[in-house]
């Protein structure tokens, strides 16, 4: 999830590279869901990771919530026949000046 957040943060730098930094000196995030999906698609082992992307109202803070359910050895014996659900949150903030 951290790597996906960094990929999304890098997209802000790429967007502003051609347009210049916003008048207040801050980078802004744009269509990061696509960037995050492309980042995760490069690793087949991440195919089962569901990622929800949220942008702050000012489009400067990116928050990702990654969810994956993984099977565990002898899971049914421990009451975890469906596996263990992992939920991770990562955030990136666009740099200012």
Beta strands, then each sheet from edge to edge (+ up, - down):
strand 1: 50-55
strand 2: 61-70
strand 3: 84-93
sheet 1: 1+ 2- 3+
end
